[in-house]
């Protein structure tokens, strides 16, 4: 009789765990904040996740999205940490540019990214420096010897900053022409011969939009990342490989790679969310990344899938924000527009 009663108690205890977990989100609505206007990559990846993650969260809550553009993603970030609820029902697709913003000590952030509860990153596609087939610049060595024209919207844009950083660290001769409105204008200017190439925000996404007959003819000069992208041809060097032998440049190149290429489509919740709910959401994110229906839709969209876990993201962000001040200052100088 005693054994029978003990078995009943254990059974009741085990059964209570899923019920408690399910109670956290049952009947709730989970909102994914998108730090941009509708349309574009950030919006597309957020909506893709929203269509699938709900069935993997205990209680299977409805998942909706809310576009919160403004201040380069800071408006959405500050909303996440400043406006309740902090129960895990509000998830943010963090603008990847917020990491370099914090690293450079720019104002406007209500919280450090290292304090967020990171759930995971959908994509880790490296940015690639490339030139069009008609350009005489075919390799990174050519770019060290010959002026290579690339476009940018302004001095604070990633294409401009990455080009100037390559000049400072690798000795390339990128000439940045400012004033373009965005990626579409860069590509038209390249096809007209005004520009030689561009710094791509994502190799996989860019190649999906290039005509199939052009893809093998593009000249891939270098890639920016903390590890080689398996989708990029193996011969394309990493920035970090190009500066080996110089400890200061090696450290600066890794920091640049972390700042611009370690987070791509990352999702997080407020630091005030209870740990047990963070764990549930991290597991739901991981399960979504393996969901056959999610994967199939991503393939139809030509969306890159190379997931990173919440724990890995947390470590990458912490590393980027923990570099010594002298290396941060070297990077700041490398990202600035060169003086005439």
C-alpha positions as CSV (number, residue, x, y, z in Angstrom):
1,X,0.0,0.0,0.0
2,X,2.8,2.4,0.8
3,X,4.6,1.7,-2.5
4,X,1.3,2.3,-4.3
5,X,0.7,5.6,-2.6
6,X,4.4,6.7,-3.4
7,X,3.9,5.8,-7.0
8,X,0.7,8.0,-7.2
9,X,2.6,10.9,-5.6
10,X,5.5,10.6,-8.1
11,X,3.0,10.4,-11.0
12,X,1.2,13.5,-9.9
13,X,4.4,15.4,-9.5
14,X,5.7,14.5,-12.9
15,X,2.4,15.4,-14.5
16,X,2.4,18.8,-12.8
17,X,5.5,19.9,-14.6
18,X,4.1,20.1,-18.2
19,X,0.9,21.6,-16.8
20,X,2.8,24.3,-15.1
21,X,4.9,25.0,-18.1
22,X,1.9,25.1,-20.4
23,X,0.2,27.5,-18.0
24,X,2.8,30.2,-18.6
25,X,1.6,30.8,-22.2
26,X,-1.8,29.2,-22.5
27,X,-4.4,31.7,-23.7
28,X,-1.7,34.4,-24.2
29,X,-0.8,36.3,-27.3
30,X,3.0,36.5,-28.1
31,X,4.0,39.6,-30.0
32,X,7.3,39.8,-32.1
33,X,8.5,43.4,-32.3
34,X,10.1,44.2,-35.7
35,X,12.5,47.2,-35.6
36,X,11.7,48.3,-39.2
37,X,8.9,49.1,-41.6
38,X,7.1,46.3,-43.4
39,X,9.1,44.8,-46.2
40,X,12.8,43.9,-46.2
41,X,14.8,41.2,-44.6
42,X,14.2,42.0,-41.0
43,X,10.5,42.0,-41.5
44,X,10.5,38.8,-43.6
45,X,12.5,36.8,-41.1
46,X,10.4,38.0,-38.2
47,X,7.1,37.1,-39.9
48,X,8.6,33.7,-40.9
49,X,9.4,32.9,-37.3
50,X,5.9,34.2,-36.1
51,X,4.1,31.8,-38.4
52,X,5.8,28.7,-36.8
53,X,7.1,29.3,-33.3
54,X,3.7,29.4,-31.6
55,X,3.2,25.6,-32.0
56,X,6.4,25.0,-30.2
57,X,5.7,27.2,-27.2
58,X,4.0,25.4,-24.3
59,X,0.3,26.3,-24.4
60,X,0.6,27.1,-28.2
61,X,-0.2,30.8,-27.9
62,X,-1.2,32.9,-30.9
63,X,1.8,34.8,-32.3
64,X,1.5,38.2,-33.9
65,X,3.9,40.9,-35.1
66,X,4.2,44.6,-34.6
67,X,6.4,46.9,-36.7
68,X,8.2,49.5,-34.5
69,X,10.6,51.4,-36.9
70,X,12.7,54.3,-35.7
71,X,16.2,55.2,-34.6
72,X,17.9,52.3,-36.2
73,X,16.1,49.8,-34.1
74,X,16.6,51.6,-30.8
75,X,12.9,52.6,-30.5
76,X,11.9,48.9,-30.5
77,X,14.7,47.9,-28.2
78,X,13.7,50.6,-25.6
79,X,10.1,49.6,-25.9
80,X,11.0,45.9,-25.1
81,X,12.8,46.8,-21.9
82,X,10.7,49.7,-20.8
83,X,7.1,48.7,-21.4
84,X,5.4,45.8,-19.6
85,X,4.6,42.9,-19.8
86,X,7.9,41.2,-19.0
87,X,6.5,37.7,-19.0
88,X,8.0,36.4,-22.2
89,X,5.0,37.4,-24.4
90,X,7.0,40.2,-26.1
91,X,10.0,39.1,-28.3
92,X,12.2,41.5,-30.2
93,X,14.1,40.9,-33.5
94,X,17.1,42.9,-32.4
95,X,18.5,45.2,-35.1
96,X,22.0,43.8,-35.7
97,X,23.3,47.4,-36.0
98,X,22.6,48.0,-32.3
99,X,25.7,46.0,-31.4
100,X,28.1,48.4,-33.2
101,X,26.0,51.3,-31.8
102,X,26.7,50.2,-28.3
103,X,30.3,49.3,-29.0
104,X,31.0,52.8,-30.3
105,X,29.4,54.4,-27.2
106,X,26.6,56.1,-29.2
107,X,23.7,57.5,-27.2
108,X,20.0,56.4,-27.2
109,X,20.1,52.9,-25.8
110,X,18.2,52.4,-22.5
111,X,20.0,49.1,-21.8
112,X,23.1,47.1,-22.7
113,X,22.6,44.3,-25.1
114,X,24.6,42.0,-22.8
115,X,21.6,42.2,-20.3
116,X,19.0,40.8,-22.8
117,X,17.8,37.2,-22.6
118,X,18.8,35.9,-26.1
119,X,16.7,33.2,-27.7
120,X,18.6,32.5,-30.8
121,X,19.6,33.7,-34.3
122,X,18.1,32.4,-37.5
123,X,20.9,33.3,-39.9
124,X,24.6,33.6,-39.7
125,X,25.4,34.4,-43.4
126,X,28.7,36.4,-43.7
127,X,28.8,39.7,-45.5
128,X,31.1,39.5,-48.6
129,X,33.0,42.1,-50.5
130,X,32.5,41.5,-54.2
131,X,32.9,43.1,-57.7
132,X,30.8,42.7,-60.8
133,X,32.2,40.6,-63.7
134,X,33.1,43.8,-65.8
135,X,35.4,45.1,-63.0
136,X,39.2,44.7,-63.4
137,X,39.4,44.1,-59.6
138,X,39.1,40.3,-59.3
139,X,40.8,39.5,-56.0
140,X,41.6,41.2,-52.7
141,X,45.1,41.7,-53.9
142,X,43.8,43.7,-56.9
143,X,41.8,45.8,-54.4
144,X,45.1,46.5,-52.6
145,X,46.6,47.9,-55.7
146,X,43.7,49.5,-57.6
147,X,41.0,52.0,-56.5
148,X,37.7,50.0,-56.1
149,X,34.5,52.1,-56.2
150,X,31.7,51.1,-53.8
151,X,28.5,52.9,-52.8
152,X,27.0,53.8,-49.5
153,X,24.1,55.9,-48.2
154,X,26.2,57.9,-45.7
155,X,29.2,57.9,-43.5
156,X,27.5,55.9,-40.7
157,X,26.2,53.1,-43.0
158,X,27.7,49.6,-42.8
159,X,29.0,49.6,-46.5
160,X,31.0,52.7,-45.9
161,X,32.3,51.7,-42.5
162,X,33.3,48.2,-43.6
163,X,35.1,49.6,-46.7
164,X,37.1,52.1,-44.6
165,X,38.0,49.4,-42.1
166,X,39.3,47.1,-44.8
167,X,41.4,50.1,-46.1
168,X,42.9,50.6,-42.6
169,X,43.5,46.9,-41.7
170,X,44.2,45.3,-45.1
171,X,45.5,48.1,-47.2
172,X,42.7,48.0,-49.8
173,X,41.9,51.1,-51.8
174,X,38.1,51.2,-51.5
175,X,36.7,54.5,-52.7
176,X,33.3,55.1,-51.1
177,X,30.8,57.1,-53.1
178,X,28.2,58.4,-50.7
179,X,24.6,59.5,-51.4
180,X,22.9,56.4,-52.7
181,X,19.5,55.6,-51.3
182,X,20.1,51.9,-50.7
183,X,20.9,48.4,-52.1
184,X,18.7,48.8,-55.2
185,X,20.6,51.9,-56.3
186,X,24.0,50.3,-55.6
187,X,23.2,47.4,-58.0
188,X,21.9,49.7,-60.7
189,X,25.1,51.8,-60.4
190,X,27.2,48.6,-60.6
191,X,25.5,47.5,-63.8
192,X,26.0,51.0,-65.3
193,X,29.7,50.8,-64.5
194,X,29.6,53.6,-61.9
195,X,30.7,51.3,-59.2
196,X,32.9,48.2,-59.2
197,X,31.1,46.3,-56.5
198,X,29.6,46.4,-53.1
199,X,29.8,45.2,-49.5
200,X,27.0,42.7,-49.2
201,X,24.9,42.5,-46.0
202,X,24.4,38.7,-46.5
203,X,26.0,36.5,-49.1
204,X,23.1,34.0,-49.3
205,X,20.4,36.7,-49.5
206,X,22.3,38.7,-52.2
207,X,23.0,35.7,-54.4
208,X,19.3,34.7,-54.3
209,X,18.6,38.0,-56.1
210,X,21.4,37.8,-58.7
211,X,20.5,36.3,-62.1
212,X,21.7,32.7,-62.2
213,X,23.9,33.2,-65.2
214,X,25.8,36.1,-63.4
215,X,26.4,34.3,-60.1
216,X,29.5,32.2,-61.1
217,X,31.1,35.3,-62.7
218,X,31.0,37.5,-59.6
219,X,34.4,38.2,-58.1
220,X,34.4,37.4,-54.4
221,X,37.2,39.3,-52.7
222,X,36.7,38.6,-48.9
223,X,34.2,37.7,-46.3
224,X,33.6,39.2,-42.9
225,X,32.8,36.8,-40.0
226,X,34.1,34.9,-37.0
227,X,34.2,31.7,-39.0
228,X,34.0,30.9,-42.7
229,X,30.5,30.7,-44.1
230,X,29.9,27.2,-45.5
231,X,27.8,28.8,-48.3
232,X,30.7,31.0,-49.5
233,X,33.3,29.3,-51.8
234,X,36.2,28.1,-49.6
235,X,38.9,30.1,-51.4
236,X,37.3,33.5,-50.2
237,X,39.4,34.7,-47.3
238,X,38.2,35.9,-44.0
239,X,39.2,39.4,-42.9
240,X,40.8,37.8,-39.9
241,X,43.0,35.6,-42.1
242,X,44.2,38.7,-44.0
243,X,45.7,40.4,-41.0
244,X,47.4,37.4,-39.3
245,X,50.8,38.3,-37.8
246,X,49.9,41.7,-36.4
247,X,48.4,41.2,-32.9
248,X,46.6,44.6,-32.8
249,X,45.1,44.1,-36.3
250,X,44.1,40.6,-35.4
251,X,42.2,41.8,-32.3
252,X,40.6,44.7,-34.2
253,X,39.6,42.4,-37.1
254,X,37.9,40.0,-34.7
255,X,36.1,42.8,-33.0
256,X,34.9,44.2,-36.4
257,X,33.7,40.7,-37.3
258,X,31.9,40.3,-34.0
259,X,30.3,43.7,-34.4
260,X,29.1,43.4,-37.9
261,X,28.7,39.6,-38.5
262,X,28.2,37.7,-35.3
263,X,24.5,38.6,-35.0
264,X,22.3,38.8,-38.1
265,X,18.6,37.9,-37.4
266,X,18.7,37.6,-33.6
267,X,15.7,37.4,-31.2
268,X,15.6,38.3,-27.5
269,X,13.3,39.1,-24.6
270,X,13.5,41.5,-21.7
271,X,16.0,40.9,-18.9
272,X,13.1,41.0,-16.5
273,X,11.5,37.8,-18.0
274,X,11.7,34.9,-15.4
275,X,14.4,32.4,-16.1
276,X,12.0,29.5,-16.5
277,X,10.1,31.3,-19.2
278,X,13.3,32.2,-21.0
279,X,14.2,28.5,-21.0
280,X,10.9,27.6,-22.5
281,X,11.2,30.2,-25.3
282,X,14.8,29.2,-26.0
283,X,13.7,25.6,-26.5
284,X,10.7,26.7,-28.6
285,X,13.1,28.7,-30.8
286,X,15.5,25.7,-31.2
287,X,12.6,23.4,-32.0
288,X,11.3,25.8,-34.6
289,X,14.7,25.8,-36.4
290,X,14.3,22.0,-36.8
291,X,10.6,22.1,-37.9
292,X,10.2,20.7,-41.4
293,X,7.4,23.1,-42.2
294,X,9.5,26.1,-41.1
295,X,12.5,24.8,-43.1
296,X,10.4,24.3,-46.2
297,X,9.0,27.8,-46.1
298,X,12.4,29.3,-45.5
299,X,13.7,27.5,-48.6
300,X,10.8,28.8,-50.7
301,X,11.7,32.3,-49.5
302,X,15.4,31.7,-50.3
303,X,16.0,32.6,-46.6
304,X,19.4,31.5,-45.1
305,X,19.0,29.1,-42.2
306,X,22.2,28.8,-40.1
307,X,20.8,29.0,-36.5
308,X,22.7,30.1,-33.4
309,X,21.4,29.2,-29.9
310,X,20.6,31.7,-27.3
311,X,23.5,30.7,-25.2
312,X,25.9,31.1,-28.1
313,X,24.5,34.5,-28.9
314,X,24.9,35.6,-25.3
315,X,28.6,34.6,-25.4
316,X,29.2,36.4,-28.7
317,X,27.6,39.7,-27.5
318,X,29.5,39.5,-24.2
319,X,32.8,39.0,-26.1
320,X,32.2,41.9,-28.4
321,X,31.4,44.2,-25.5
322,X,34.4,43.1,-23.4
323,X,37.3,44.1,-25.7
324,X,39.9,46.4,-24.1
325,X,39.5,50.2,-24.7
326,X,42.6,50.4,-26.9
327,X,41.3,47.9,-29.4
328,X,37.9,49.7,-29.4
329,X,39.6,53.0,-30.2
330,X,41.5,51.4,-33.1
331,X,38.3,50.1,-34.5
332,X,36.5,53.5,-34.0
333,X,39.3,55.2,-36.0
334,X,39.2,52.5,-38.7
335,X,35.4,53.1,-39.2
336,X,35.7,56.8,-39.7
337,X,35.6,58.6,-43.0
338,X,39.3,59.2,-44.0
339,X,40.4,62.8,-43.9
340,X,41.1,64.3,-47.4
